[in-house]
Amino acid sequence: MKGLIQRVSDASVTVDGARISQIGQGMLLFLGVEKQDDADSAKRLCQRVTRYRIFPDESGRMNHSVADAAGSLLVVPQFTLAADTRSGNRPGFSVAADPEKAQSLYKAFVEEARSILGSANVATGEFGADMQVSLTNCGPVTFLLETAK
């Protein structure tokens, strides 16, 4: 499972011209699910994401998590993160989870995030939709987190 996190001052998701979710200060997460992932992978990555210290403390050092910073989390399913890009000029998706499994693990991730941060602090994209994601990246600060293979 892969999570691309970005520290944001705001982020939103629009589907078919309608804004379906938005957050202020917090973290935008693009979540990719691979074939070998399971419920434990979702839980472990979620715990890591919600504890990852990318927000500044009083000294300006990245010592606070999204929870410490009283921020929100926007979780967006991102099929293309599961691409194999190691060679060639076109991504391969042989390692990506099938849609049913990916959606189930995406939902498990969101449920875990809501149990950690509270439902009001977790927004989502729409699985399988053509989404337009807008964000203002602070820093910029972007990290790729992965569960162990």
C-alpha positions in Angstrom: 0.0 0.0 0.0 1.3 3.4 -0.9 0.4 6.8 0.5 1.6 10.0 -1.0 1.0 12.7 1.6 1.2 16.4 1.2 1.0 19.1 3.9 -1.7 21.5 2.8 -3.3 24.8 3.8 -6.4 23.7 1.9 -7.5 20.9 -0.5 -10.7 19.8 -2.2 -12.2 17.2 -4.5 -14.7 18.0 -7.2 -16.7 15.3 -9.2 -18.9 16.3 -12.2 -18.6 20.0 -11.3 -19.7 19.6 -7.7 -17.3 19.9 -4.8 -17.7 16.7 -2.7 -15.2 17.4 0.0 -12.8 20.0 1.3 -10.4 20.6 4.1 -8.5 23.5 5.5 -5.1 23.0 7.2 -4.0 19.4 7.2 -2.9 16.6 5.0 -3.9 15.4 1.6 -3.3 11.7 1.1 -3.4 9.9 -2.3 -3.8 6.2 -1.5 -2.8 3.4 -3.8 -3.6 -0.3 -3.1 -1.6 -3.2 -4.4 -2.4 -6.9 -4.8 -0.6 -8.1 -1.7 -2.2 -5.5 0.6 -4.7 -6.5 3.2 -6.6 -5.0 6.2 -3.5 -5.1 8.3 -1.7 -3.1 5.6 -4.4 -0.5 5.7 -4.3 -0.2 9.4 -0.5 0.0 9.6 -0.3 2.7 6.9 -3.1 4.7 8.4 -1.4 4.7 11.8 1.8 5.8 10.2 0.1 8.5 8.1 -1.8 10.0 11.1 1.3 9.9 13.3 3.8 11.2 10.6 5.4 14.4 11.8 5.3 16.9 9.0 3.8 19.9 10.8 6.0 22.5 12.4 6.4 22.9 16.2 7.1 26.3 17.9 10.7 26.2 16.5 9.6 25.5 13.0 10.8 21.9 13.0 8.6 19.1 11.7 7.7 17.6 15.0 3.8 17.5 14.9 1.4 15.0 13.3 -1.8 16.0 11.7 -3.6 15.2 15.0 -1.1 17.3 17.0 -1.6 20.2 14.6 -5.4 19.9 14.9 -5.5 19.4 11.1 -7.8 17.5 8.8 -7.1 14.6 6.5 -8.4 14.3 2.9 -8.1 10.7 1.6 -8.2 10.3 -2.2 -8.1 6.9 -3.8 -5.3 6.9 -6.4 -5.1 3.9 -8.6 -2.1 5.1 -10.5 0.1 5.1 -7.4 0.1 1.3 -7.7 1.8 1.5 -11.1 5.1 -0.2 -12.0 7.2 2.6 -13.4 10.6 1.0 -13.2 11.1 0.7 -17.0 9.6 1.7 -20.3 7.5 4.7 -21.2 4.2 3.5 -20.1 3.1 2.5 -16.6 2.1 -1.1 -15.9 -0.7 -2.0 -13.4 0.0 -5.7 -12.9 0.7 -5.1 -9.2 -2.5 -3.0 -8.6 -5.3 -4.6 -6.5 -8.5 -5.4 -8.4 -11.2 -2.6 -7.9 -13.3 -4.6 -5.3 -10.3 -5.3 -3.1 -9.0 -1.7 -3.5 -12.3 -0.2 -2.6 -12.7 -2.4 0.4 -9.2 -1.5 1.7 -9.7 2.2 0.9 -12.9 2.1 3.1 -11.0 0.2 5.9 -8.3 2.9 5.7 -10.9 5.7 6.0 -12.7 4.0 8.9 -9.4 3.6 10.8 -8.5 7.3 10.1 -11.9 8.4 11.4 -11.4 6.3 14.6 -8.0 8.0 15.2 -8.8 11.6 14.1 -12.6 11.8 14.5 -15.1 11.7 11.7 -15.3 15.5 11.4 -11.6 15.6 10.6 -11.5 13.1 7.8 -12.8 13.9 4.3 -12.7 11.6 1.2 -12.6 11.5 -2.5 -14.9 9.2 -4.5 -13.6 5.8 -5.3 -13.7 5.1 -9.1 -14.7 8.7 -10.0 -13.0 11.1 -12.3 -11.9 13.6 -9.6 -10.4 17.0 -9.8 -8.2 17.6 -6.8 -7.2 21.1 -5.8 -4.6 21.9 -3.2 -2.3 24.4 -1.8 0.8 22.5 -0.7 2.6 24.1 2.3 6.4 24.1 2.0 6.1 22.2 -0.4 6.1 19.2 1.9 5.4 15.8 0.2 6.4 12.3 1.2 5.7 8.8 -0.2 5.0 6.2 2.6 4.7 2.5 1.8 3.9 -0.6 3.8 6.5 -3.3 3.8 6.2 -5.7 0.9 
